[in-house]
Amino acid sequence: MKQIRILRGMTQTDVADGLNISFQQVQKYELGRNRISASKLFELARILNVPPAYFFDGLEGTGPDKAPRMDDEAAKVAAMLTRIKDTKLRNHIRSFISEVAATHSA
């Protein structure tokens, strides 16, 4: 939940307002301290503009996606990258990141 919220450039308060709950409740959801009801999960999917199935990606038996989840820093970088409208520039940045990662991953 936190990763997609960050990717969408939303604050906990933005999400809380959309769900008609406090931002503290959103924090509890993100930390796993409170469970999210099915109806809130459906609303959350609408607010974050993802299908409800998004929240089940990676669970056993839900599909071939075995990619590791992004950490907060990667989610922030991805969110910044998606805000760059110039496709050519975005591709150059992606290529640069790819090359740096390839030379520093060993």
N, C-alpha and C positions, 0 to 999 in steps of 0.2 A: 504494500500500500504506500509506504513512504517513498519508494523508488519512483513509482509512477506519478505520485504527487509532485515530487521534485522535477521530474521530466516535464510535467505540464506547467511548471513555474508557479505552482500554487503553494500557499502557506497553509498551515494547520487551521488557521482561522477561516480561510477561504472554504476549505472542506467542511469545517464545522458549521459555517453559515448555511452551506448547501444542504446539510443533513439536519439542521435545526437542533444542534447539540453544542456543547462547549468545546473549545479547542483542547481542554484538558482530556475530554473523552476521546478525541482524535489521538492524542498522545498515548492514551491507554491502549487504543486499538493498535497503533503502530508498534508499541512495545510488547504486544501480546498479553497484556495484563487483563484485558476484557475481550470477550468474544464478540464478534460482529454478527448480529442477527441476519437472516436471509434477506429480509426486507431492506435493512440498512446496506447490505452488500450490493443489492440491486441498485439502490439509490446512488451508492458510492461509484459504481461502474458508470452510471449515467453522468455524474458530476465530473469524473476523470476521463470520460469519453473512451472507455474500453468496454469490451464485452464482459459480462459477468464471469465467463470462463477464464478470463485473464488471471483471476485470483487463484485459480486451481492449476495453472501451468506448473509443471515440474513435479506434481504429485504422482506417485506410482500409478501407472495405468491410464494416465491422461493424455499421453502422446509421446512423440519422439523427441521432444525438446528436453535435452539433458544439459543445456548450457548453464554454467554457474550464474548465480544472481549477481547483479551489479552492487558494488559497495556505494556508499553515499557520494564519494568523490567522483566515481565514474558516472553516476547518475547526473551530477551537476555538470560535468563536462559534456555529456550527451545532450543535456537540456540547452546548454549554451550553443552547441554545434547546430542543433535544429533551428535555432533562432537566426542563423546566418542564411539569408535568402539567396545570396549569390552562389549558384550551384558549383561554378568553377572554383571559387575560393574554398567552399566547403570540401570539395574533392581534394584540393591541394592540402588542406589541413589534415584530412583523413589519411592521405598518403604519407604526410610527414609523421603523423602519430604512428602509423604502421611501420615505417622504417625505423623510427626510434625504438619502438617496442621490439622489433626483430633484432636490433643490434644490442639491446640491453636485457634481453630475456634469458640469455645463456648463463 
